[in-house]
Amino acid sequence: MQAVPHDLLPPDPFADDPDDPAKDLDAFADDLDEPMDSRARTELLADLSDLAVYQALLEPRGVRGIVVDCGECDQPHYHDWHLLRASLEQLLADGRMRPHEPAYDPDPADYVSWDYCRGFADGVTATESAY
């Protein structure tokens, strides 16, 4: 699996800022992080594989990415294909995801849920296996 170069990820808006509000959290983050267990790693690899299939099937149809309902803020988060892949690959490599800027003024019609993707892929698979 090829790692995504950091220059393809959105920049940290607080990079090199001495007043970065999150800098004091780094000491706590290392204490809270646990190594990814093999089950979580396997699930993450499966998600990356599924994501590639979903993108291959849906991007040509105008779908820009996946929308996820955030349990923390109760707002939908819109992730373009490449950004979601980069985030998942970073989680796999580093055990955490870097913060990123949300999509600017996304059109909700351009994004679908993970469940929609799964159903669409299952439908394509069922249709192809019927022939």
N, CA, C and O atoms as a GROMACS GRO file, in nm:
protein
  524
    1MET      N    1   0.084  -0.116   0.000
    1MET     CA    2   0.000   0.000   0.000
    1MET      C    3   0.089   0.124   0.000
    1MET      O    4   0.182   0.134   0.079
    2GLN      N    5   0.059   0.217  -0.089
    2GLN     CA    6   0.138   0.338  -0.101
    2GLN      C    7   0.085   0.445  -0.005
    2GLN      O    8  -0.036   0.469   0.002
    3ALA      N    9   0.174   0.507   0.069
    3ALA     CA   10   0.135   0.614   0.162
    3ALA      C   11   0.105   0.741   0.084
    3ALA      O   12   0.164   0.767  -0.021
    4VAL      N   13   0.012   0.819   0.136
    4VAL     CA   14  -0.022   0.946   0.074
    4VAL      C   15   0.078   1.051   0.122
    4VAL      O   16   0.096   1.068   0.242
    5PRO      N   17   0.142   1.122   0.029
    5PRO     CA   18   0.237   1.226   0.070
    5PRO      C   19   0.165   1.336   0.148
    5PRO      O   20   0.050   1.370   0.118
    6HIS      N   21   0.233   1.390   0.246
    6HIS     CA   22   0.173   1.494   0.329
    6HIS      C   23   0.137   1.619   0.250
    6HIS      O   24   0.049   1.695   0.292
    7ASP      N   25   0.203   1.642   0.136
    7ASP     CA   26   0.170   1.762   0.059
    7ASP      C   27   0.034   1.752  -0.008
    7ASP      O   28  -0.018   1.852  -0.057
    8LEU      N   29  -0.026   1.632  -0.013
    8LEU     CA   30  -0.160   1.616  -0.067
    8LEU      C   31  -0.267   1.639   0.038
    8LEU      O   32  -0.385   1.656   0.006
    9LEU      N   33  -0.226   1.638   0.166
    9LEU     CA   34  -0.320   1.662   0.274
    9LEU      C   35  -0.335   1.812   0.297
    9LEU      O   36  -0.242   1.888   0.271
   10PRO      N   37  -0.450   1.854   0.346
   10PRO     CA   38  -0.464   1.997   0.376
   10PRO      C   39  -0.364   2.039   0.483
   10PRO      O   40  -0.332   1.961   0.572
   11PRO      N   41  -0.315   2.162   0.473
   11PRO     CA   42  -0.215   2.206   0.572
   11PRO      C   43  -0.278   2.228   0.709
   11PRO      O   44  -0.397   2.258   0.720
   12ASP      N   45  -0.198   2.212   0.810
   12ASP     CA   46  -0.240   2.241   0.947
   12ASP      C   47  -0.249   2.392   0.960
   12ASP      O   48  -0.148   2.461   0.943
   13PRO      N   49  -0.368   2.446   0.991
   13PRO     CA   50  -0.379   2.592   0.998
   13PRO      C   51  -0.298   2.654   1.111
   13PRO      O   52  -0.276   2.776   1.112
   14PHE      N   53  -0.253   2.573   1.208
   14PHE     CA   54  -0.175   2.625   1.320
   14PHE      C   55  -0.028   2.584   1.313
   14PHE      O   56   0.045   2.598   1.411
   15ALA      N   57   0.017   2.534   1.199
   15ALA     CA   58   0.157   2.492   1.185
   15ALA      C   59   0.249   2.609   1.220
   15ALA      O   60   0.231   2.721   1.172
   16ASP      N   61   0.348   2.581   1.302
   16ASP     CA   62   0.448   2.680   1.345
   16ASP      C   63   0.391   2.799   1.421
   16ASP      O   64   0.458   2.901   1.435
   17ASP      N   65   0.269   2.787   1.470
   17ASP     CA   66   0.207   2.895   1.547
   17ASP      C   67   0.238   2.871   1.694
   17ASP      O   68   0.196   2.770   1.750
   18PRO      N   69   0.313   2.962   1.760
   18PRO     CA   70   0.347   2.941   1.901
   18PRO      C   71   0.224   2.942   1.992
   18PRO      O   72   0.229   2.894   2.105
   19ASP      N   73   0.114   2.997   1.943
   19ASP     CA   74  -0.010   3.003   2.022
   19ASP      C   75  -0.110   2.895   1.980
   19ASP      O   76  -0.229   2.909   2.005
   20ASP      N   77  -0.061   2.790   1.917
   20ASP     CA   78  -0.147   2.681   1.875
   20ASP      C   79  -0.227   2.630   1.995
   20ASP      O   80  -0.167   2.585   2.092
   21PRO      N   81  -0.359   2.637   1.991
   21PRO     CA   82  -0.439   2.596   2.106
   21PRO      C   83  -0.430   2.446   2.136
   21PRO      O   84  -0.464   2.404   2.247
   22ALA      N   85  -0.386   2.367   2.041
   22ALA     CA   86  -0.380   2.223   2.063
   22ALA      C   87  -0.243   2.174   2.110
   22ALA      O   88  -0.228   2.056   2.141
   23LYS      N   89  -0.143   2.262   2.115
   23LYS     CA   90  -0.008   2.215   2.148
   23LYS      C   91   0.000   2.154   2.288
   23LYS      O   92   0.078   2.062   2.310
   24ASP      N   93  -0.079   2.203   2.381
   24ASP     CA   94  -0.076   2.148   2.516
   24ASP      C   95  -0.146   2.012   2.525
   24ASP      O   96  -0.128   1.940   2.623
   25LEU      N   97  -0.223   1.977   2.423
   25LEU     CA   98  -0.293   1.849   2.424
   25LEU      C   99  -0.202   1.734   2.382
   25LEU      O  100  -0.234   1.618   2.409
   26ASP      N  101  -0.090   1.763   2.316
   26ASP     CA  102  -0.001   1.658   2.269
   26ASP      C  103   0.049   1.569   2.383
   26ASP      O  104   0.063   1.448   2.366
   27ALA      N  105   0.075   1.627   2.497
   27ALA     CA  106   0.123   1.548   2.612
   27ALA      C  107   0.018   1.448   2.656
   27ALA      O  108   0.051   1.337   2.697
   28PHE      N  109  -0.108   1.486   2.649
   28PHE     CA  110  -0.216   1.396   2.689
   28PHE      C  111  -0.245   1.292   2.582
   28PHE      O  112  -0.282   1.179   2.614
   29ALA      N  113  -0.228   1.328   2.456
   29ALA     CA  114  -0.262   1.238   2.346
   29ALA      C  115  -0.178   1.112   2.350
   29ALA      O  116  -0.229   1.002   2.327
   30ASP      N  117  -0.049   1.126   2.378
   30ASP     CA  118   0.036   1.007   2.381
   30ASP      C  119  -0.004   0.912   2.493
   30ASP      O  120   0.009   0.790   2.479
   31ASP      N  121  -0.052   0.967   2.604
   31ASP     CA  122  -0.096   0.883   2.714
   31ASP      C  123  -0.223   0.808   2.681
   31ASP      O  124  -0.246   0.697   2.731
   32LEU      N  125  -0.307   0.867   2.597
   32LEU     CA  126  -0.436   0.807   2.566
   32LEU      C  127  -0.431   0.711   2.449
   32LEU      O  128  -0.515   0.621   2.438
   33ASP      N  129  -0.333   0.728   2.362
   33ASP     CA  130  -0.326   0.643   2.243
   33ASP      C  131  -0.284   0.501   2.280
   33ASP      O  132  -0.191   0.479   2.357
   34GLU      N  133  -0.355   0.407   2.223
   34GLU     CA  134  -0.318   0.267   2.237
   34GLU      C  135  -0.287   0.215   2.098
   34GLU      O  136  -0.345   0.262   2.000
   35PRO      N  137  -0.196   0.120   2.088
   35PRO     CA  138  -0.166   0.066   1.955
   35PRO      C  139  -0.292   0.004   1.894
   35PRO      O  140  -0.377  -0.052   1.964
   36MET      N  141  -0.302   0.014   1.764
   36MET     CA  142  -0.417  -0.044   1.694
   36MET      C  143  -0.406  -0.195   1.700
   36MET      O  144  -0.304  -0.254   1.666
   37ASP      N  145  -0.514  -0.258   1.744
   37ASP     CA  146  -0.511  -0.404   1.751
   37ASP      C  147  -0.532  -0.462   1.611
   37ASP      O  148  -0.571  -0.391   1.518
   38SER      N  149  -0.507  -0.590   1.597
   38SER     CA  150  -0.511  -0.653   1.465
   38SER      C  151  -0.652  -0.650   1.405
   38SER      O  152  -0.667  -0.640   1.283
   39ARG      N  153  -0.754  -0.660   1.489
   39ARG     CA  154  -0.892  -0.655   1.438
   39ARG      C  155  -0.922  -0.518   1.380
   39ARG      O  156  -0.978  -0.508   1.270
   40ALA      N  157  -0.885  -0.412   1.451
   40ALA     CA  158  -0.909  -0.276   1.403
   40ALA      C  159  -0.830  -0.250   1.274
   40ALA      O  160  -0.879  -0.185   1.182
   41ARG      N  161  -0.707  -0.300   1.270
   41ARG     CA  162  -0.624  -0.284   1.150
   41ARG      C  163  -0.688  -0.356   1.030
   41ARG      O  164  -0.690  -0.302   0.920
   42THR      N  165  -0.737  -0.475   1.052
   42THR     CA  166  -0.803  -0.551   0.946
   42THR      C  167  -0.927  -0.479   0.896
   42THR      O  168  -0.952  -0.473   0.776
   43GLU      N  169  -1.006  -0.424   0.988
   43GLU     CA  170  -1.127  -0.349   0.950
   43GLU      C  171  -1.091  -0.223   0.871
   43GLU      O  172  -1.159  -0.188   0.775
   44LEU      N  173  -0.985  -0.157   0.912
   44LEU     CA  174  -0.942  -0.036   0.843
   44LEU      C  175  -0.893  -0.068   0.701
   44LEU      O  176  -0.923   0.005   0.607
   45LEU      N  177  -0.820  -0.176   0.687
   45LEU     CA  178  -0.776  -0.219   0.553
   45LEU      C  179  -0.896  -0.254   0.465
   45LEU      O  180  -0.896  -0.224   0.346
   46ALA      N  181  -0.996  -0.318   0.524
   46ALA     CA  182  -1.118  -0.351   0.449
   46ALA      C  183  -1.191  -0.224   0.407
   46ALA      O  184  -1.242  -0.215   0.296
   47ASP      N  185  -1.196  -0.124   0.497
   47ASP     CA  186  -1.258   0.004   0.463
   47ASP      C  187  -1.186   0.071   0.347
   47ASP      O  188  -1.251   0.126   0.258
   48LEU      N  189  -1.054   0.068   0.348
   48LEU     CA  190  -0.977   0.127   0.238
   48LEU      C  191  -1.004   0.054   0.107
   48LEU      O  192  -1.016   0.117   0.002
   49SER      N  193  -1.013  -0.076   0.113
   49SER     CA  194  -1.043  -0.154  -0.007
   49SER      C  195  -1.184  -0.121  -0.057
   49SER      O  196  -1.204  -0.100  -0.176
   50ASP      N  197  -1.279  -0.117   0.035
   50ASP     CA  198  -1.416  -0.082  -0.003
   50ASP      C  199  -1.422   0.058  -0.062
   50ASP      O  200  -1.492   0.081  -0.162
   51LEU      N  201  -1.350   0.152  -0.003
   51LEU     CA  202  -1.350   0.290  -0.050
   51LEU      C  203  -1.304   0.297  -0.196
   51LEU      O  204  -1.360   0.372  -0.276
   52ALA      N  205  -1.202   0.219  -0.231
   52ALA     CA  206  -1.152   0.218  -0.369
   52ALA      C  207  -1.261   0.169  -0.465
   52ALA      O  208  -1.278   0.223  -0.574
   53VAL      N  209  -1.334   0.067  -0.423
   53VAL     CA  210  -1.444   0.014  -0.506
   53VAL      C  211  -1.554   0.119  -0.520
   53VAL      O  212  -1.602   0.144  -0.630
   54TYR      N  213  -1.593   0.180  -0.408
   54TYR     CA  214  -1.700   0.279  -0.411
   54TYR      C  215  -1.663   0.396  -0.501
   54TYR      O  216  -1.745   0.444  -0.579
   55GLN      N  217  -1.539   0.442  -0.491
   55GLN     CA  218  -1.497   0.553  -0.574
   55GLN      C  219  -1.499   0.514  -0.721
   55GLN      O  220  -1.546   0.592  -0.805
   56ALA      N  221  -1.449   0.395  -0.753
   56ALA     CA  222  -1.447   0.350  -0.892
   56ALA      C  223  -1.588   0.341  -0.949
   56ALA      O  224  -1.610   0.370  -1.067
   57LEU      N  225  -1.684   0.301  -0.869
   57LEU     CA  226  -1.821   0.288  -0.916
   57LEU      C  227  -1.897   0.420  -0.920
   57LEU      O  228  -1.976   0.443  -1.012
   58LEU      N  229  -1.874   0.506  -0.823
   58LEU     CA  230  -1.959   0.624  -0.807
   58LEU      C  231  -1.901   0.755  -0.859
   58LEU      O  232  -1.976   0.844  -0.898
   59GLU      N  233  -1.769   0.768  -0.860
   59GLU     CA  234  -1.710   0.893  -0.908
   59GLU      C  235  -1.748   0.921  -1.053
   59GLU      O  236  -1.779   1.036  -1.086
   60PRO      N  237  -1.747   0.821  -1.142
   60PRO     CA  238  -1.788   0.848  -1.280
   60PRO      C  239  -1.935   0.893  -1.292
   60PRO      O  240  -1.975   0.948  -1.394
   61ARG      N  241  -2.013   0.869  -1.188
   61ARG     CA  242  -2.154   0.910  -1.187
   61ARG      C  243  -2.174   1.045  -1.118
   61ARG      O  244  -2.287   1.086  -1.093
   62GLY      N  245  -2.063   1.114  -1.089
   62GLY     CA  246  -2.073   1.248  -1.033
   62GLY      C  247  -2.070   1.257  -0.882
   62GLY      O  248  -2.083   1.366  -0.827
   63VAL      N  249  -2.054   1.144  -0.813
   63VAL     CA  250  -2.047   1.147  -0.666
   63VAL      C  251  -1.907   1.190  -0.628
   63VAL      O  252  -1.808   1.131  -0.672
   64ARG      N  253  -1.898   1.294  -0.545
   64ARG     CA  254  -1.767   1.350  -0.507
   64ARG      C  255  -1.706   1.282  -0.386
   64ARG      O  256  -1.585   1.292  -0.365
   65GLY      N  257  -1.788   1.214  -0.304
   65GLY     CA  258  -1.735   1.151  -0.185
   65GLY      C  259  -1.844   1.103  -0.092
   65GLY      O  260  -1.957   1.076  -0.133
   66ILE      N  261  -1.807   1.092   0.035
   66ILE     CA  262  -1.895   1.032   0.136
   66ILE      C  263  -1.930   1.136   0.242
   66ILE      O  264  -1.846   1.217   0.282
   67VAL      N  265  -2.054   1.132   0.286
   67VAL     CA  266  -2.100   1.216   0.396
   67VAL      C  267  -2.112   1.128   0.520
   67VAL      O  268  -2.164   1.017   0.514
   68VAL      N  269  -2.064   1.182   0.633
   68VAL     CA  270  -2.068   1.109   0.759
   68VAL      C  271  -2.137   1.200   0.862
   68VAL      O  272  -2.099   1.316   0.876
   69ASP      N  273  -2.236   1.146   0.931
   69ASP     CA  274  -2.300   1.223   1.039
   69ASP      C  275  -2.212   1.215   1.162
   69ASP      O  276  -2.187   1.106   1.214
   70CYS      N  277  -2.165   1.329   1.208
   70CYS     CA  278  -2.074   1.336   1.322
   70CYS      C  279  -2.153   1.327   1.452
   70CYS      O  280  -2.245   1.406   1.475
   71GLY      N  281  -2.117   1.231   1.534
   71GLY     CA  282  -2.182   1.214   1.664
   71GLY      C  283  -2.142   1.320   1.765
   71GLY      O  284  -2.213   1.342   1.863
   72GLU      N  285  -2.029   1.385   1.742
   72GLU     CA  286  -1.982   1.486   1.836
   72GLU      C  287  -2.050   1.621   1.815
   72GLU      O  288  -2.086   1.687   1.912
   73CYS      N  289  -2.068   1.661   1.690
   73CYS     CA  290  -2.124   1.795   1.663
   73CYS      C  291  -2.263   1.789   1.602
   73CYS      O  292  -2.325   1.893   1.579
   74ASP      N  293  -2.311   1.669   1.574
   74ASP     CA  294  -2.443   1.651   1.512
   74ASP      C  295  -2.456   1.721   1.377
   74ASP      O  296  -2.565   1.765   1.340
   75GLN      N  297  -2.346   1.733   1.305
   75GLN     CA  298  -2.346   1.794   1.173
   75GLN      C  299  -2.292   1.693   1.072
   75GLN      O  300  -2.208   1.610   1.107
   76PRO      N  301  -2.339   1.699   0.949
   76PRO     CA  302  -2.281   1.611   0.846
   76PRO      C  303  -2.142   1.661   0.807
   76PRO      O  304  -2.118   1.781   0.798
   77HIS      N  305  -2.050   1.568   0.786
   77HIS     CA  306  -1.915   1.600   0.740
   77HIS      C  307  -1.900   1.540   0.600
   77HIS      O  308  -1.924   1.422   0.579
   78TYR      N  309  -1.860   1.624   0.506
   78TYR     CA  310  -1.846   1.584   0.367
   78TYR      C  311  -1.699   1.560   0.337
   78TYR      O  312  -1.615   1.648   0.355
   79HIS      N  313  -1.669   1.438   0.290
   79HIS     CA  314  -1.530   1.399   0.262
   79HIS      C  315  -1.517   1.362   0.115
   79HIS      O  316  -1.582   1.269   0.067
   80ASP      N  317  -1.433   1.436   0.043
   80ASP     CA  318  -1.402   1.396  -0.094
   80ASP      C  319  -1.325   1.264  -0.089
   80ASP      O  320  -1.264   1.231   0.012
   81TRP      N  321  -1.329   1.191  -0.197
   81TRP     CA  322  -1.267   1.058  -0.202
   81TRP      C  323  -1.122   1.062  -0.155
   81TRP      O  324  -1.082   0.984  -0.068
   82HIS      N  325  -1.043   1.152  -0.213
   82HIS     CA  326  -0.899   1.154  -0.184
   82HIS      C  327  -0.873   1.194  -0.038
   82HIS      O  328  -0.779   1.143   0.024
   83LEU      N  329  -0.954   1.284   0.016
   83LEU     CA  330  -0.934   1.325   0.154
   83LEU      C  331  -0.967   1.212   0.251
   83LEU      O  332  -0.895   1.190   0.349
   84LEU      N  333  -1.074   1.141   0.225
   84LEU     CA  334  -1.110   1.030   0.312
   84LEU      C  335  -1.005   0.920   0.304
   84LEU      O  336  -0.968   0.861   0.406
   85ARG      N  337  -0.956   0.891   0.184
   85ARG     CA  338  -0.852   0.789   0.170
   85ARG      C  339  -0.725   0.830   0.246
   85ARG      O  340  -0.665   0.750   0.317
   86ALA      N  341  -0.686   0.957   0.231
   86ALA     CA  342  -0.567   1.007   0.301
   86ALA      C  343  -0.585   0.998   0.452
   86ALA      O  344  -0.492   0.961   0.523
   87SER      N  345  -0.702   1.031   0.501
   87SER     CA  346  -0.728   1.024   0.645
   87SER      C  347  -0.722   0.880   0.695
   87SER      O  348  -0.662   0.853   0.800
   88LEU      N  349  -0.782   0.788   0.621
   88LEU     CA  350  -0.778   0.647   0.664
   88LEU      C  351  -0.637   0.590   0.657
   88LEU      O  352  -0.597   0.514   0.744
   89GLU      N  353  -0.562   0.628   0.554
   89GLU     CA  354  -0.423   0.581   0.544
   89GLU      C  355  -0.338   0.638   0.657
   89GLU      O  356  -0.249   0.571   0.709
   90GLN      N  357  -0.365   0.762   0.694
   90GLN     CA  358  -0.291   0.820   0.805
   90GLN      C  359  -0.326   0.751   0.936
   90GLN      O  360  -0.239   0.726   1.019
   91LEU      N  361  -0.453   0.719   0.954
   91LEU     CA  362  -0.495   0.645   1.073
   91LEU      C  363  -0.425   0.510   1.078
   91LEU      O  364  -0.382   0.466   1.184
   92LEU      N  365  -0.414   0.446   0.965
   92LEU     CA  366  -0.346   0.317   0.957
   92LEU      C  367  -0.197   0.331   0.991
   92LEU      O  368  -0.141   0.248   1.063
   93ALA      N  369  -0.133   0.434   0.938
   93ALA     CA  370   0.010   0.452   0.959
   93ALA      C  371   0.045   0.509   1.096
   93ALA      O  372   0.140   0.463   1.160
   94ASP      N  373  -0.032   0.608   1.141
   94ASP     CA  374   0.004   0.682   1.262
   94ASP      C  375  -0.083   0.651   1.383
   94ASP      O  376  -0.050   0.688   1.495
   95GLY      N  377  -0.193   0.583   1.360
   95GLY     CA  378  -0.284   0.554   1.470
   95GLY      C  379  -0.376   0.670   1.503
   95GLY      O  380  -0.454   0.662   1.599
   96ARG      N  381  -0.369   0.778   1.426
   96ARG     CA  382  -0.458   0.892   1.446
   96ARG      C  383  -0.469   0.971   1.316
   96ARG      O  384  -0.384   0.959   1.227
   97MET      N  385  -0.574   1.050   1.307
   97MET     CA  386  -0.593   1.134   1.190
   97MET      C  387  -0.562   1.278   1.226
   97MET      O  388  -0.597   1.326   1.334
   98ARG      N  389  -0.497   1.346   1.134
   98ARG     CA  390  -0.473   1.489   1.152
   98ARG      C  391  -0.604   1.564   1.134
   98ARG      O  392  -0.690   1.522   1.056
   99PRO      N  393  -0.619   1.674   1.206
   99PRO     CA  394  -0.736   1.758   1.179
   99PRO      C  395  -0.728   1.812   1.036
   99PRO      O  396  -0.619   1.832   0.983
  100HIS      N  397  -0.841   1.834   0.977
  100HIS     CA  398  -0.843   1.890   0.843
  100HIS      C  399  -0.958   1.990   0.830
  100HIS      O  400  -1.052   1.990   0.909
  101GLU      N  401  -0.946   2.072   0.731
  101GLU     CA  402  -1.049   2.170   0.705
  101GLU      C  403  -1.171   2.100   0.646
  101GLU      O  404  -1.157   2.009   0.564
  102PRO      N  405  -1.290   2.141   0.687
  102PRO     CA  406  -1.410   2.082   0.626
  102PRO      C  407  -1.424   2.128   0.482
  102PRO      O  408  -1.366   2.228   0.440
  103ALA      N  409  -1.503   2.054   0.407
  103ALA     CA  410  -1.530   2.093   0.269
  103ALA      C  411  -1.595   2.231   0.268
  103ALA      O  412  -1.679   2.261   0.352
  104TYR      N  413  -1.555   2.314   0.173
  104TYR     CA  414  -1.610   2.449   0.163
  104TYR      C  415  -1.739   2.444   0.083
  104TYR      O  416  -1.740   2.407  -0.034
  105ASP      N  417  -1.848   2.482   0.148
  105ASP     CA  418  -1.978   2.494   0.084
  105ASP      C  419  -2.011   2.374  -0.004
  105ASP      O  420  -2.039   2.389  -0.123
  106PRO      N  421  -2.009   2.253   0.054
  106PRO     CA  422  -2.036   2.134  -0.028
  106PRO      C  423  -2.183   2.128  -0.070
  106PRO      O  424  -2.272   2.175   0.001
  107ASP      N  425  -2.206   2.070  -0.184
  107ASP     CA  426  -2.342   2.043  -0.230
  107ASP      C  427  -2.378   1.904  -0.180
  107ASP      O  428  -2.321   1.805  -0.228
  108PRO      N  429  -2.470   1.893  -0.084
  108PRO     CA  430  -2.505   1.761  -0.029
  108PRO      C  431  -2.545   1.658  -0.134
  108PRO      O  432  -2.532   1.538  -0.112
  109ALA      N  433  -2.594   1.705  -0.248
  109ALA     CA  434  -2.634   1.612  -0.355
  109ALA      C  435  -2.514   1.540  -0.416
  109ALA      O  436  -2.530   1.440  -0.485
  110ASP      N  437  -2.393   1.592  -0.393
  110ASP     CA  438  -2.272   1.532  -0.450
  110ASP      C  439  -2.210   1.425  -0.362
  110ASP      O  440  -2.110   1.364  -0.399
  111TYR      N  441  -2.269   1.400  -0.245
  111TYR     CA  442  -2.212   1.306  -0.148
  111TYR      C  443  -2.316   1.204  -0.108
  111TYR      O  444  -2.435   1.234  -0.102
  112VAL      N  445  -2.270   1.083  -0.080
  112VAL     CA  446  -2.359   0.975  -0.036
  112VAL      C  447  -2.302   0.912   0.091
  112VAL      O  448  -2.185   0.931   0.124
  113SER      N  449  -2.386   0.838   0.160
  113SER     CA  450  -2.342   0.774   0.284
  113SER      C  451  -2.264   0.645   0.253
  113SER      O  452  -2.270   0.592   0.142
  114TRP      N  453  -2.192   0.599   0.354
  114TRP     CA  454  -2.119   0.473   0.341
  114TRP      C  455  -2.217   0.359   0.312
  114TRP      O  456  -2.188   0.270   0.232
  115ASP      N  457  -2.333   0.362   0.378
  115ASP     CA  458  -2.434   0.257   0.356
  115ASP      C  459  -2.486   0.260   0.212
  115ASP      O  460  -2.509   0.155   0.152
  116TYR      N  461  -2.504   0.379   0.157
  116TYR     CA  462  -2.546   0.391   0.017
  116TYR      C  463  -2.441   0.326  -0.073
  116TYR      O  464  -2.474   0.249  -0.162
  117CYS      N  465  -2.314   0.360  -0.047
  117CYS     CA  466  -2.204   0.303  -0.127
  117CYS      C  467  -2.207   0.151  -0.122
  117CYS      O  468  -2.196   0.084  -0.225
  118ARG      N  469  -2.223   0.097  -0.001
  118ARG     CA  470  -2.225  -0.048   0.017
  118ARG      C  471  -2.341  -0.110  -0.061
  118ARG      O  472  -2.324  -0.211  -0.130
  119GLY      N  473  -2.458  -0.049  -0.050
  119GLY     CA  474  -2.576  -0.100  -0.122
  119GLY      C  475  -2.559  -0.092  -0.272
  119GLY      O  476  -2.597  -0.184  -0.344
  120PHE      N  477  -2.502   0.018  -0.320
  120PHE     CA  478  -2.479   0.034  -0.463
  120PHE      C  479  -2.383  -0.074  -0.513
  120PHE      O  480  -2.408  -0.138  -0.615
  121ALA      N  481  -2.273  -0.092  -0.441
  121ALA     CA  482  -2.174  -0.194  -0.481
  121ALA      C  483  -2.236  -0.333  -0.477
  121ALA      O  484  -2.210  -0.414  -0.566
  122ASP      N  485  -2.316  -0.362  -0.376
  122ASP     CA  486  -2.383  -0.492  -0.368
  122ASP      C  487  -2.478  -0.511  -0.487
  122ASP      O  488  -2.486  -0.620  -0.542
  123GLY      N  489  -2.549  -0.404  -0.525
  123GLY     CA  490  -2.639  -0.412  -0.639
  123GLY      C  491  -2.564  -0.437  -0.768
  123GLY      O  492  -2.609  -0.517  -0.850
  124VAL      N  493  -2.452  -0.371  -0.787
  124VAL     CA  494  -2.372  -0.393  -0.908
  124VAL      C  495  -2.320  -0.536  -0.911
  124VAL      O  496  -2.325  -0.602  -1.015
  125THR      N  497  -2.271  -0.584  -0.797
  125THR     CA  498  -2.220  -0.721  -0.788
  125THR      C  499  -2.330  -0.822  -0.818
  125THR      O  500  -2.307  -0.918  -0.891
  126ALA      N  501  -2.448  -0.802  -0.761
  126ALA     CA  502  -2.559  -0.894  -0.784
  126ALA      C  503  -2.602  -0.894  -0.930
  126ALA      O  504  -2.635  -0.999  -0.985
  127THR      N  505  -2.603  -0.777  -0.992
  127THR     CA  506  -2.643  -0.765  -1.132
  127THR      C  507  -2.542  -0.835  -1.223
  127THR      O  508  -2.580  -0.906  -1.316
  128GLU      N  509  -2.412  -0.814  -1.195
  128GLU     CA  510  -2.309  -0.875  -1.278
  128GLU      C  511  -2.304  -1.026  -1.262
  128GLU      O  512  -2.277  -1.098  -1.357
  129SER      N  513  -2.332  -1.075  -1.139
  129SER     CA  514  -2.326  -1.219  -1.119
  129SER      C  515  -2.449  -1.291  -1.175
  129SER      O  516  -2.449  -1.413  -1.189
  130ALA      N  517  -2.554  -1.215  -1.207
  130ALA     CA  518  -2.674  -1.275  -1.263
  130ALA      C  519  -2.654  -1.309  -1.410
  130ALA      O  520  -2.731  -1.386  -1.468
  131TYR      N  521  -2.551  -1.251  -1.472
  131TYR     CA  522  -2.528  -1.277  -1.615
  131TYR      C  523  -2.426  -1.380  -1.635
  131TYR      O  524  -2.394  -1.414  -1.749
   0.00000   0.00000   0.00000
